[in-house]
Amino acid sequence: MSSVDAPKTGAALSPAARLDTVLGRFTMYRLILLVLAALAGYSLLLNALGWLTFGIPEMLVHLALCLGLTYSSNRGLAVLFHVRPHSESSLITGLLLYFLFWPTLVPVDMAGVALACVLASASKYALAWRGRHIFNPAALGAFVTGLTGLNIATWWAATPAMLWLLVPGILLVLYRTRKFLMAAVFTVAATSIVAVELLQSGMTAAMALWQPLAQRPVLFFVGFMLTEPLTLPPRRWQQLVLAAVVGVLFAVPYNFGFVANSPELALLVGNLLAFMVGQRGGLRLRFIGARPLTPTTTEFAFEPSRPVRFRPGQYMELDLPHAKSDGKGRRRVFSLTSAPDAGAVKFGVRTAEPLSAAKKVLLSLEPGDTVTATSVGGDFVLPRDPQTPVLLIAAGIGITPYLAHLASGAAQQRDIVLLLLARNAEEIAYAEELKNSGAKILARLADGSAPPPFITDAGTITGSRMDSGNGASGETAARGSRLDAASLQALVPDIGEREVYVSGSPASVASLRGAAKKAGARRVHVDSFAGY
C-alpha cells in the first residue's frame, strides 16, 4: 500500500490520527524491533535497580548470545539458500529468545540457548513453503530445545516489574496491526481458564485474574508472537477462531509424557492450523508492464505462475528485495485492483518523489522479470448481501481497493456510491474504469477545480437526497470545503442506510471515519495505507 496525499478532511488531526501518522513511518518489523529493544534495555535497568535478580553480566552475555547467534546463523543460512538475509527479522527472533530463556552463565544452559537460536533461524528456511515460513521461529526453536533437555523456555518477561513498559509496548504493536480484537479473544480465553483453576485452588477472584496477566506470559505472547502477520490466516474471522483455540491450548494443562502444554507448543499448533486454511506459501509473478494512472501514480501488471484465490478488496504481499535497504523491509502489501477472474494481477501505486526502495524496485522492472508474492489477505470486502447499499470513500490512491470490486461488476449488482477525494482533476486515477463502472461517483477536489468531463459539476451539494436506484451512473462533483460530518451528510443524505468503507492514509482514514460516524453511519470499515 502507499502513502496518500489527500485533501483536507476536517479539523485538526485527532490524537489517534496523529498516532497513526507517526506509527505509519515504521514497518511492523522496525516497530517490533524498537519495542523489544526498549524492553531489553528496561530489563537491564530493572536488574540494576534490584527488581530483577539475574545479574548484569548474565543478562548481557545472554543478550549478546541471542542476538549474535540469530543474526550470524541467519546470514549464513541465507548464503546457503542463495537468498538475501532479513536482518531485522533475525534480531527480533534473537530478542524474543532473550525473553524466553533464563539468563545464565551455566554452560549447559547456554548451549541450549545457542541451539534454540540456530534452530529458530534454520526454521525460516527449512520449514518453509514456497518462500514463507510455517512456524514462529522463536517458538519452534524453544520447543525443540525443550525436547532435547538442554534448556527449557521460562518466559521470564512475565513478571510484574516488566509490566510498566511491556503493556504500553504491546498496545502500540496491537494498535499498529489492528489486532486488538484478536488479542482480546485470546486473553479472555486463556485468562478465564487459568483464573477458574486458581479459584478452585482457593485464590481470591482479584488474585486469580491478576496472576495470569502479571505472572504468566499471556500479554507478551499475544503482543509479540501470536499476532505475527506471517503466520496468521488471511481473514479476520479465521484469526479470531485461531485466537480462541490457541488460548485454550495455552491455558489447559495436559501431559502426554514426552510433551506437555507450553506456550510455544500452543503457538506452533496455531501456526499449523493457520497454514492449512491460508494461501499456502508464495507464488511467482511475471511482470507484464506498467502504465501511468496520474502524474503521481502508476499501475503495475503481473502474470501469476498459478491461479490466485482472493476476494475483491483484499491485498497481496510482495517480496521486493533491494540492494540498498531503506529500513522498511522487503515485504510490502498492495491492494489488488484486478478482478479475481482477470488472470493478470494488478496494483495501483503512488510513485511520486521521494521514492522508497520498494517503489524503485517496481519502477525498475522489465517485462519478463519476476517477483514473489508471499500472501493474500484482508477483510476490506463488501457485504455478502447484494441488497446492502454501500458508500465507498477514497482519499487519493486509496481508490485502489475499490477497483477490484468495480471490475467484478459490483455496481451492477448493488447500490454503490463512490466519493473520491483528490488534490485536483489530474489526480483522479482510473477515470475511465470509474466512468464505466455503473456506480454513482462524487468527487471533491482540494483545489476547488472542476472534475473530469464525465463527472457532472454540481458545486457544493447542500441537501438534495440522492436517488438510490440501480439505474445508469449518476456522477456528481462537490467542490472545495473541508469534508466534515455536515458536508458528508449533505453529499450522501442516506449515509445512515449504507455500510461505509474508507480507504486512504492513516490520518485521512481517522478523520473520515469520525466524520462518517457523526454523519449517521452505523458501520464503517477502514483500510489504512501506512506508507512504504
N, C-alpha and C positions, 0 to 999 in steps of 0.2 A: 504494500500500500504506500501511498505517497503523502507528503505534506501538502497542505491545501492553502492556497491564498484565496480567501473568500471575502465577500463584502461584509460590512458591519452588520451584526445581527442583534443588537440590543445595547443595554447599558454596559457599564464597566464589567469586566470579567468577574465571575463568582470565584470564591476560593477553590471550588472543585475544578473550574476551568483553568485557573492558574496552575493548580497541581498537575492537571493533565498535560498542560503545555511543558512544564518542567520535566515530568517523567517521560514525556514523548521524545525527549532528546537522547534518551538512553535505550539501547536494545535491552531485551529481557536478560540476556547473558550479562551485560555490563551492570545492570541494576542489581541482579542477584549477587554478582561478584562483589560489588561495593558493599552491599548489606552484610554478606558473610564476612568480608574483610573487617568491617567495623565491629562485628560481633567477636571476631577473633581478637582484635585489639582490646575490646571491652573485657574479654575473659582474662587477658593478661593483667589488666588493671585491677579486676576483682581479686585475682590471686595476690597481687602486690598489697592490696588492702586487707587481705586476710579472709575475704568472703569465699574464696576457693582455696584449696589446700594442696594442690598438686605439686607446687614448686615451680618457680620461674624457669630454671634450667630444663626441667622435664617438659614443660609446655613449649618452650622454644625449640627444643630438639624434636618434639613430636610434630610441631607445625612445620618445621623445615623438612622432616622426613615425608610428611604427607604431600606437601606442595612439590618438593623436589622430585619425588618418585613418580607422581602422577604426571607431572609436566614432562620429565625426561622419557618415561615409558611411552607416553602418548606420541611424542615426536619420533621416537624410534619405530614404533608400530606404523606411523604414518609413512615413513620412508619405506618400510617393508611392504605396505599395501599400496604404495605409489599414489597417495592422496595428500592433500595439503592439511597439516595439523590445525586443530582448532584450539588455540592456546587458552582462551578464556574458559572454554568448556572443561579443559583439564584442570585448571586452577579451581574452578567451582567444585569439581569432584574431590580435589585434594582438601579443600576447606570442609566439605561435608564429612569426609572421613576423619578429619581433625576433631569434629564434634561427636562422631560416633564412637571412637575408640578412646580408652582411658590413657591420658598422657603418662608415660612411664619410661624409665631407663633400663628396665629389665630386658635382657637380650631376647629371650623367647617371645615376649610380648611385642617387642619392636619388630621381630621377624614376622609376626602375624600381621601387624600394621603394614609392613612392606609388601607382604603377599596381597593384602586387600587392595593396595594402591595399584599394583601391577595387574591384578585380575580386573579391577574396575576399568582400567584403560583398555585392556585386551577385549573386554566385552563389547566395546563400541565398534570393534572391527570383526571379531569372530562370531559374536551373537547378533548379527545384523541381517536385515533382509532388504535387498535392493537399496543398499546405502543408508538404511535407517536402523538405529539400534532398537532392540525389542525391550530390553530391561533397563531400569535405572542403574547406571554403572556403580554408584556408591553402594546401593543396596545389594547388588549382586556380589560385589567384592567382599562386603561384610558378611553376607550369608555363607558363601563358600568358605571363607576363612574360619567361620564358626564351626563348620563341619570338620575341618582339619584338626581342631582342638588347639591351635596355636594361640588364638585370641578370640574374644567374643565382643560384639558391639554392646556398649553400655549406654549409649545415647546420653552422655553426661551433660549435654546442653540443657536437658530438662531439670533445671534447678531454679528455685525461686529467685536467686540473685540475678540470674540472666534475664528474667522477665522484663526488667526495666527497659532494655534495648531490644530484646527479642520480639516483644509484642509490636512496637512501632515498626520494626523492620518487616515483620510478616504482613502487617497491614498495608505497607507500601507495595510489597510484592503482589499481594492479592488484589489491591486496587488497580495496579498496572495490568494484571492479567484478567481482570473482571471475573475472578473465580471465588467471590465471597459466598455465593450460594452453595457451590460445591464444597468449599471449606466448612460451611455451617452444617451441611448434611453429615460429613464425616465426623466433625467434632461432636455433634449431638449423638450420633450413633455410638461412637467409641466411649464418650464420657458417660453416657447413660448406662451402658453395660458395666463399666468399671464401678460407677457410683452405686449401682444396685448390689454388686458384690461387696463393696465396702460397707454399705448399710447393713447387710446381712451379718457382717463380722462385728457389728456394734458401734461403728463410727457414726458421728453426728452427720446430719444432712449437709451442713455447711462444709465440713471437712471432706465428706465424700465427694463433693463437687470440686473443691479446691485441689485435692490431691492429684487427680488425673490431669488437671490443667497445669499445675505447678511442678509436679514431680514425676510425671511421665511425659514422653516425647510427643504428645498429641499436637501441640502447636508447631513445634519445629518440623515434625513430619508433614503436616498439612501445608505449611508455608513454603517449604523448600523442596519437597520430594514428591508428594502425591500429585501436585498440580504442575509438574514438569510438562510443558506442552508436547514434547516429542514422544511421550509415552501415554498420551491421552486419546480416547476415542474422539471422533470428529464432531458429534452432536452433543448439545447441552444435556438432553435427557439421558443420553448414554453416560455422560460424565457424572450425573447425579446418582444414577444407579450404581456406577462403579464406586463412588464415594461411600455409599451405604454398605456395599459388600465389603470393601476394604476396611471400613470402620468396624464391622462385625469381626472380621478375621484379625484385626489389630487387637481387639479387646477380649474376645472369648478365649479362655485358657484351654489348651489341648497339648497332648504329648503323645507322639507315636513312637517313642523310643529313640529312633535315630534323628528325629526332628521334632521340635516343639514350637509353639507360637512365638513369634517375634515380629517387631515392626517391619524388619527387612523382608521377611517371608510374606507378610501380608501385602506389601507393596509389589513384590515380584509376581504374586498370583494376580493382582490387579493389572499389572503390565501385560501379562499374557492374555487376560481377558480383553483388554483394550486392543491388543494387536489382532485378535481374532475377529473383532467387529469393525475394525477400521480399514482404511485404504492401505493394504499391506505393502509397505515399502515404497520406494521411489520408482519413477519411470523416466525414460529419456524423452526429451522434447527437441525436435529438429527445427531450427529457425527457418521460417519461410520468408519473412520480410517485415518491414515496418512502414508506417505511413504517419504523416503529421496530422493531428486532430485539430490543434490550435497552435498559435505561435509558441506555446509553452508546454504542450502535451503531445505524446506520441503513442501510437498503438503498435504492439509487437505481437506477431502471429507465429504459432508453432504447430508442428505436426507431432502428436504423441506417438510413442512406439507401440502403444496398445490403447484400447478404449478407456476413457476416463469416466468414472462414476461420480457425478456431482449434481447438486440441485442449484437452480438459478439463485444467485445471491451469495453463494459460497466463495471461498478463496482457495488459492493454491500457493503452497510454499515452494520457492525455488532455491536451489543451492547455487550461489553465484560466486565461485572462488575468484579472488583478485589478489594480484601480487602485492599491492600496497594497501594494507588494511586501513580503514578509517575508524576502527574501533567499534563498528556496529555489527560485526559478524558477517558470516557468509549467507545465512538463510534470511530471505525476505518474503513477505506474503503480499500477494496481489489478488485483487478481486477479478474473478473470471467474467469477461464481458461477452463471451460467445454462448450460444445455446448448447445444452448438453448433447444434442444430436448433430452438431455442426461439423464434427470431425476435427477441424483445427481448434486449438485453444488460443484465446486472445486476451491481452491485458492492456488497459489504458494507463499510462504512467506520466506523471508530471516530470518534464525534462528541462525545466528552466535552471539556470545557474543559481547557486553553486550546485554542481553535480556530486552526488555521493559516489563511492567506489562501485556500488552495485549498479547504479544507473550508467556509469561509464562502461561497465561490462556489457550491459544490454545494448547500448548505442554502438559498441564496437563489434557486435555480432555480424557475421557474414552469412548469407544463405547457405544452409547445409551444416552450420555449426550446431553443436548440441549442448544443452544444459540439463540438469537433473531436477525433476520435481519430486519433493520428498513427502508431501502430504496434501490432502484436501480436507477442508473442514469449514465450520462456521454455521451459525443459526440465523443469518440475515435473510430468511426465506419468507415468502408470502403465506398468508393463511391458506390452509387446505381447502376451505370452503370458498369456491369462486364467487359466491354471492356477497362475500365480505368486501365492502369498498375500502380502498386504501389511499393514503396521501403519502407520496414519496418526496422527501426534501433532500436536495443535493447541493452541497456547498462546494463549488469549484470542481475538482476532479473526483469529488465524492459521487458524481454521476455513475461511476464505473460499476458498482454492484447492481445497479438497476438495469444495466444494458442487457444482461443475460435474461432477466425477467421479460423485458420488452421483446428481445429477439426470439423468445419462446412463445410469443403470441399472448402474453398475459393480459394485455389491454383489450384483446378481442374477447376475453372470457369474463372479465370483471371490470368494475368501475375504478379507474385509476386516474388520480390527479398527480401530476409531477410538477413540483416547484423547484426551479433552478435558481441558484444564487451564483453570480459570476461578476468579475470586475467590469467586463464590457461585452459587447456582442461577439467580438472575435474570440472570446474565451469560452463560448458555449460549444462544448465538444459533442460529437456525434449528432450534429444538427440534422442531417438527412435521415438518420435512423429514427430520431425522435419525431420528425415530421410524419413519417410513415407508420408510426407505432400504433396509432389509434387511441393513445392516451390524451387526456386534456393537459396541456402544457402551460404553465405560468413561468415567467422569467422576471427576476428582479435584478437589475444591473446596478452595480455600485456607483458607476459614473453618471447614472441618470439617462444614459443614451437609449435609443430605440433598439429593440431586439431585431433579429434577422427578419426578413420579409415574411416568412411563413408564419410568424407569430404576430397576432393582432396586438397592436399597441393601444391598450385601453387606459393608459395613465395609471393613477392610483385608484384601485378598487376600494370603495368605501362601505359597501353594504349589500350589493345585489347578490342574491343567492345563485349559486351555480346550478345548472341543470345536471342532475345526477344520472341521466340515462346513459345508455351504451352506444349511442349513435356515432357519427363522424367526429373526428378530433375537433375540440374547441380550444384553440390556442389563444391564451390571453397573456398580456405582459403588464407588470406593475412596476413603476419606476421608483428609484430613489431612496426613500427614507428608511430608517432603521426597521428591521423586522422584529417587532416585539409582539406580545400576545394580541394586542388590539388589531394591529395590521394583519397578523396572520389569520385572525378570525374574520376580518373583512375580506381577505383574499379567498378563504375557504370557509364559508359560513357553516357548512355541515361537518366541520372537523371533528365534532364530538361523536359523529356516527361512523367515523373512519378509524381504522388502525393506521397509526402514523409510523413512518420509517424515516430516520435521519442519518445521513452519511456525510462525513467531512472531517476536518481537523478536530482534535480533541476540544479545543476552545469553541469552535463553531458548534460542534455537537452538543456540548454542555449548555450553551446559550439557547440553541434552537429547541432542545428537549424541554428546557424550562418554559420557553415561550409557548410551545405546543401544549404543555400541561395546563398552563394558565389560560390558554385559549379554549380549553374544554376537552382536549384529547384524553381519552381514558387509558389508552395503552400506547406506549411509544417504544419502538425498537431502535437501537442505535448501533452504528458501525463506525468506529473511530479510525482515522488514518493517522498513525502516530508519527510518521516521518521516517524516511530512510535515505 
